[in-house]
Amino acid sequence: LSGGIRDDASLERALATGCRRVNIGTAALENPEWCDHVVGTYGDRVAIGLDVRGENLAARGWTTEGGPWMETLDRLVAAGCQRFVVTDVNSDGMLTGPNTELLTAVARRSGRKVIASGGIANLDNLRDLRALVDDGIEGAIIGTALYVGRFTLADALAVAEGDA
């Protein structure tokens, strides 16, 4: 579950839905102490979204800059974050393919699991990501490609399971 999780009350509401995991975005930049506490307390039930533009993070719907992504990543790893949802904001929704260089850089630097977000255009992109599982890429968020009919969810799941 993702979106609008910025304080204890919104986090508790999100977790109460029965979802497996919540994704915290802007709050990781705007309220780092709270975020560090949350990842330490809830462990794997919390992922942190890192929206990256070049070498810096983007926040508040990508309208503000959040500083170097590597510094924030290091802080969150030290706090105990176990998983990151990484979006290259320059490729999100553009159907240009995922930024595998960025994704693997985050996974290698952090030693944590990464969920790819942004740019997925076709099933070959999913196959490329699947090949990076041993590098720490554990999943993908697909939006535009499904919406515009590039492939079906069933097709994507078959690739994810290694059946296609």
Buried (B, 14 or more C-beta within 10 A) or exposed (E): BBEEBBEEEBBEEBBEEEEEBBBBBBBBBBBBEBBBBBBEEBEEBBBBBBBBBEEBBBBEEBEEBBEBBBEBBEBBBEBBBBBBBBBBBBBBEEBBBBBBEBBBBBBEBBEBBBBBBBBBBBBEBBEBBBEBEEBBBBBBBBBBBBEEEBBEEEBBEBBBEEEB
